């Protein structure tokens, strides 16, 4: 079976490129908190900011399924309030919402969302909304239990982050829904990376699981410097670049 590909995007133009590339899913991840907005962590991003980015991505990639993270602020409220937030995300153009962890209240919320016709992806292992720093999660018994609970709750798939590959392989083999891995080895149903990370556009972190396919930050700095130099020297704009 062909592996599933997932790449994050937060803006119209990146979404356009992803749709043209043929990626299977676009994730509007709460990683936009750091990558696009400069926050210290994902905990600070608001529902409003997630909605703005979801709309932009949907405009850029109207044919590609979109998964949008439920921000911590939205899942920390009552189930009814969280349901309303999920409905807003779907209305903004997402096809799925993604929710971190498999705690009791989270499972209740997922069950409620699925019953209301809102498709959900789960997310276990390292979950940035709950941990203060990246950590490899190795509790096999809990991970397998959480996976089974999420599947029973009706998720469409599960993101696995920073779990030893042996455990992620067991998880993938033990459930019927697809698994999307990041830092968990090649045994999952698919893989996800942050688009700005793989493009080298965001270079403030360099996790072990990241493979860079471009170096756009350095290229951008070089292009900006060339523009500045051309303006200061009088080479830009030329006669052919003026009306």
C-alpha positions as CSV (number, residue, x, y, z in Angstrom):
1,X,0.0,0.0,0.0
2,X,1.3,3.5,-0.9
3,X,2.4,5.5,2.1
4,X,0.4,8.6,3.1
5,X,2.1,12.0,2.9
6,X,1.2,14.9,5.1
7,X,2.9,18.4,5.1
8,X,2.0,21.4,7.2
9,X,1.0,24.8,5.7
10,X,-0.3,28.0,7.2
11,X,-0.7,30.3,4.1
12,X,-2.3,30.5,0.7
13,X,0.8,30.3,-1.4
14,X,2.4,27.3,0.4
15,X,-1.0,25.5,0.1
16,X,-1.0,26.1,-3.6
17,X,2.4,24.5,-4.0
18,X,1.4,21.6,-1.8
19,X,-1.7,20.9,-3.9
20,X,0.3,21.1,-7.1
21,X,2.8,18.7,-5.6
22,X,0.2,16.0,-5.0
23,X,0.5,15.7,-1.2
24,X,-2.2,13.6,0.4
25,X,-3.1,15.8,3.3
26,X,-2.3,19.3,4.4
27,X,-2.0,19.8,8.2
28,X,-2.7,23.3,9.5
29,X,-0.7,22.5,12.6
30,X,-0.5,24.5,15.8
31,X,3.2,24.6,15.1
32,X,2.3,27.8,13.3
33,X,2.5,29.4,16.8
34,X,6.3,29.2,16.6
35,X,6.9,29.0,12.8
36,X,4.6,31.7,11.6
37,X,3.8,33.8,14.6
38,X,7.0,33.6,16.7
39,X,5.5,32.4,19.9
40,X,7.6,30.3,22.3
41,X,5.4,27.2,22.1
42,X,2.2,25.9,20.6
43,X,0.2,26.5,23.8
44,X,-0.3,30.2,23.0
45,X,-1.9,30.0,19.6
46,X,-5.6,31.0,19.5
47,X,-8.6,29.5,17.8
48,X,-8.9,32.7,15.8
49,X,-5.4,32.4,14.5
50,X,-6.0,28.8,13.5
51,X,-9.1,29.8,11.7
52,X,-7.4,32.5,9.7
53,X,-4.7,30.0,8.6
54,X,-7.2,27.3,7.8
55,X,-9.2,29.6,5.5
56,X,-6.0,30.7,3.8
57,X,-4.9,27.1,3.2
58,X,-8.3,26.1,1.9
59,X,-8.3,29.0,-0.6
60,X,-4.9,27.8,-1.8
61,X,-5.6,24.1,-1.9
62,X,-9.4,23.6,-2.3
63,X,-9.1,20.0,-3.5
64,X,-6.7,18.7,-0.9
65,X,-8.0,17.3,2.4
66,X,-7.1,19.6,5.3
67,X,-6.4,18.6,8.9
68,X,-6.4,21.4,11.4
69,X,-5.1,21.2,15.0
70,X,-7.6,22.0,17.8
71,X,-5.6,24.6,19.8
72,X,-5.1,24.1,23.5
73,X,-7.3,27.1,24.3
74,X,-10.2,25.3,22.4
75,X,-9.9,21.9,24.0
76,X,-9.4,23.3,27.6
77,X,-13.0,24.5,27.7
78,X,-16.2,22.5,28.1
79,X,-17.1,19.8,25.7
80,X,-19.9,22.0,24.2
81,X,-17.5,24.9,23.8
82,X,-14.9,22.6,22.2
83,X,-17.6,21.2,19.8
84,X,-18.4,24.8,18.7
85,X,-14.7,25.4,18.1
86,X,-14.4,22.3,16.0
87,X,-17.5,23.3,14.0
88,X,-15.8,26.7,13.3
89,X,-12.7,24.9,12.1
90,X,-14.7,22.7,9.7
91,X,-16.6,25.7,8.5
92,X,-13.3,27.5,7.8
93,X,-12.4,24.7,5.3
94,X,-10.9,21.8,7.3
95,X,-12.0,18.3,6.6
96,X,-10.7,16.9,9.9
97,X,-9.7,18.3,13.3
98,X,-6.7,16.9,15.2
99,X,-6.7,16.5,19.0
100,X,-3.7,15.7,21.2
101,X,-3.6,12.9,23.9
102,X,-6.1,10.2,24.9
103,X,-7.1,11.4,28.3
104,X,-10.6,10.7,29.6
105,X,-12.0,14.1,28.8
106,X,-10.3,14.1,25.4
107,X,-11.9,10.7,24.5
108,X,-15.3,12.1,25.5
109,X,-14.8,15.0,23.3
110,X,-13.6,12.9,20.3
111,X,-16.6,10.6,20.7
112,X,-18.9,13.6,20.8
113,X,-17.3,15.1,17.7
114,X,-17.5,11.9,15.7
115,X,-21.1,11.5,16.7
116,X,-21.8,15.0,15.4
117,X,-20.2,14.1,12.0
118,X,-16.9,15.8,12.6
119,X,-13.9,13.6,11.6
120,X,-11.0,13.5,14.0
121,X,-7.4,12.5,13.9
122,X,-5.8,11.6,17.3
123,X,-2.2,12.4,18.3
124,X,-0.2,10.5,20.9
125,X,3.5,10.2,22.0
126,X,5.1,13.6,22.4
127,X,2.2,16.1,22.4
128,X,3.5,19.7,22.4
129,X,0.4,21.1,24.1
130,X,1.1,19.0,27.2
131,X,4.9,18.7,27.4
132,X,7.2,21.6,28.2
133,X,10.0,20.3,26.0
134,X,10.4,17.6,23.3
135,X,10.8,14.1,24.8
136,X,10.8,10.5,23.4
137,X,7.8,8.7,24.9
138,X,8.6,5.1,25.7
139,X,5.7,3.7,27.8
140,X,4.6,0.9,25.5
141,X,1.7,-0.3,27.6
142,X,0.1,3.2,27.9
143,X,0.7,4.0,24.2
144,X,-1.0,0.8,23.1
145,X,-3.9,1.4,25.5
146,X,-4.3,5.0,24.3
147,X,-4.2,3.9,20.7
148,X,-7.0,1.4,21.2
149,X,-9.0,3.9,23.1
150,X,-8.7,6.4,20.3
151,X,-9.7,3.9,17.7
152,X,-12.7,2.9,19.8
153,X,-13.7,6.6,20.0
154,X,-13.9,6.7,16.2
155,X,-10.8,8.5,15.0
156,X,-9.9,8.5,11.3
157,X,-6.2,8.1,12.0
158,X,-3.6,8.7,14.7
159,X,-0.5,10.9,14.6
160,X,2.5,9.3,16.4
161,X,5.3,11.6,17.5
162,X,8.7,10.8,18.9
163,X,8.0,7.2,19.9
164,X,10.6,4.4,19.5
165,X,10.1,2.7,16.1
166,X,9.5,-0.7,17.6
167,X,6.6,0.6,19.6
168,X,5.2,2.6,16.6
169,X,5.3,-0.5,14.5
170,X,3.3,-2.4,17.1
171,X,0.8,0.4,17.2
172,X,0.4,0.4,13.5
173,X,-0.1,-3.3,13.3
174,X,-2.6,-3.4,16.2
175,X,-5.2,-1.0,14.7
176,X,-7.2,-0.6,11.6
177,X,-6.9,3.1,11.1
178,X,-3.8,4.7,9.5
179,X,-0.9,6.0,11.6
180,X,1.1,9.1,10.6
181,X,4.6,9.3,12.0
182,X,7.1,11.9,12.9
183,X,10.3,10.7,14.5
184,X,8.9,7.2,14.9
185,X,10.5,5.3,12.0
186,X,9.3,4.1,8.7
187,X,6.8,1.5,9.8
188,X,3.8,3.8,10.0
189,X,1.1,4.2,7.4
190,X,2.5,7.6,6.5
191,X,4.8,10.5,7.4
192,X,4.4,14.1,8.3
193,X,6.8,17.0,8.4
194,X,6.5,20.8,9.0
195,X,6.6,22.4,5.6
196,X,8.8,25.3,6.8
197,X,11.2,22.8,8.4
198,X,11.7,20.7,5.3
199,X,12.1,23.8,3.1
200,X,14.7,25.2,5.4
201,X,12.5,28.3,5.8
202,X,12.4,27.9,9.6
203,X,15.8,26.9,10.9
204,X,15.7,27.6,14.6
205,X,15.3,23.9,15.4
206,X,17.0,20.8,14.0
207,X,15.3,17.7,15.4
208,X,16.8,14.3,14.6
209,X,13.8,13.3,12.5
210,X,14.0,16.3,10.2
211,X,15.3,16.0,6.7
212,X,15.7,19.4,4.9
213,X,14.9,19.4,1.2
214,X,15.8,23.1,0.6
215,X,17.5,26.0,2.3
216,X,15.1,28.8,1.7
217,X,16.0,30.9,4.7
218,X,19.6,31.5,3.6
219,X,18.4,32.0,0.0
220,X,15.9,34.6,1.2
221,X,18.5,36.5,3.1
222,X,20.7,36.5,0.0
223,X,17.9,37.7,-2.2
224,X,17.0,40.5,0.2
225,X,20.6,41.6,0.4
226,X,20.8,41.7,-3.4
227,X,17.7,43.9,-3.6
228,X,19.0,46.3,-1.0
229,X,22.3,46.5,-2.8
230,X,20.6,47.2,-6.2
231,X,18.4,49.9,-4.7
232,X,21.3,51.6,-3.0
233,X,23.5,51.4,-6.1
234,X,20.7,52.7,-8.4
235,X,20.5,49.5,-10.4
236,X,16.9,48.9,-9.4
237,X,14.5,49.8,-10.9
238,X,15.8,49.8,-14.4
239,X,14.0,51.6,-17.3
240,X,12.2,48.4,-18.2
241,X,10.9,48.0,-14.7
242,X,9.2,51.3,-14.6
243,X,5.9,52.6,-16.2
